[in-house]
Structure formats: C-alpha cells, structure tokens
C-alpha cells in the first residue's frame, strides 16, 4: 500500500472513533475519496476485523 492510502485508512480509523463503519465509509465518500479507494478501505477494514476475531477466538 502507498503512504497516501495508509493516510486515508488512518482517517477512516479516526472516523470509527465517532461513527459506525457504514457511516465512516459514507464520510469518506463525502470527502471525495474515489469509490475504488473507499472499497479498498472497506475491504482492508473487513479483513483486519476478521483477523482480530480469528486471533482472539
């Protein structure tokens, strides 16, 4: 991943402090992040969440 993508993902994670994931995704779209990048962020979050659940379980 690029530093730019990592920065956008960090923004998404910060949004998660105030909003549920679906709302955080909508906020990214409102910021003008391309749908393709928003989808990559959503997929990365989903993958990370599954990994955490699997590691804990």
Phi, psi and omega in degrees: 000156180270163176299323179297314179296317179300323177296318178293323178294321176298321176299316178301314180298323177295320177297329179295342176290339183241342187224153171292161184308318182295323178288322178299321177298316179299321179296321177299317179298321179293333178284354177090014176288136186300148180304326180294317180290319177302319179295320177297320178296316179300315180295320179296316179298315180298316180297316180297319180296315179297319180297318180296314180299317181295318181293324181283321184287000000 
